[in-house]
Amino acid sequence: MENLTNQILELKSGKKYFVLRQATYKGTTYFLGAEVTDDGEDFTNEFIFLEKVDGGANFSVKEVSDSQVLEVLAKNIKLDNE
């Protein structure tokens, strides 16, 4: 899978997230995203972990809801300034 860091991903709800980090855990790709404003020009204060959902040639993303996966991601995905 190509690296989608610095790209914008959109949820089915229409919310858009700028990908800060990408990681693979147990064969699944995850992203740490920062929500962008409707005009795409700025960030909100919402950060989220997203999971890549394969759909053949295309894919979608959904919010990570598994608390164990969230814990692993939160402990292992670091930003440069940390």
C-alpha positions in Angstrom: 0.0 0.0 0.0 1.2 3.4 -0.8 2.0 5.8 2.0 -0.9 8.2 2.4 0.8 10.5 4.9 0.0 14.2 4.1 -3.1 13.2 2.1 -6.7 13.9 3.0 -9.1 11.0 3.6 -12.9 11.4 3.8 -15.3 9.3 5.9 -18.7 8.4 4.7 -20.1 11.0 7.1 -18.2 13.7 5.0 -15.7 14.5 7.7 -12.2 14.9 6.2 -8.9 14.1 8.0 -5.3 15.0 7.1 -3.1 11.9 7.6 -0.3 12.6 10.0 0.9 9.1 10.4 0.4 5.7 8.8 1.1 2.3 10.4 0.4 -1.4 9.9 -0.7 -3.5 12.9 -1.6 -7.2 12.5 -1.9 -6.8 8.7 -4.3 -3.9 8.9 -3.3 -0.3 7.9 -4.2 2.5 10.3 -3.9 6.3 10.0 -3.6 9.0 12.6 -5.6 11.9 11.2 -6.4 15.5 12.1 -9.8 16.8 11.1 -9.7 19.6 8.5 -12.3 22.4 8.3 -14.9 22.3 5.6 -12.9 24.5 3.3 -9.8 22.3 3.8 -7.7 25.3 4.8 -7.2 24.6 8.5 -7.3 22.0 11.2 -9.9 21.5 14.0 -8.9 20.2 17.4 -10.1 16.7 16.6 -7.7 13.8 16.1 -8.7 10.3 15.2 -7.4 6.9 14.4 -8.8 5.5 11.1 -8.7 2.0 9.8 -8.3 1.1 6.1 -11.2 -1.1 4.8 -10.3 -2.9 1.6 -12.8 -2.9 -1.2 -10.9 -4.3 -4.1 -9.4 -1.6 -6.3 -10.8 1.1 -4.0 -10.8 1.4 -0.2 -12.6 3.3 2.5 -11.7 4.3 6.0 -13.6 4.0 9.3 -13.0 5.2 12.8 -11.2 2.7 15.0 -13.5 1.5 17.7 -11.6 -1.5 19.2 -10.2 -0.2 22.5 -7.2 -2.7 22.4 -6.2 -1.5 19.0 -6.6 2.1 20.0 -4.3 1.5 23.0 -1.6 -0.1 20.8 -1.8 2.7 18.2 -1.7 5.4 20.8 1.4 4.0 22.5 3.3 3.4 19.2 2.5 6.1 16.8 4.5 9.2 17.7 4.6 12.6 16.1 8.0 14.1 15.2 8.0 16.7 18.0 7.3 14.3 20.8 
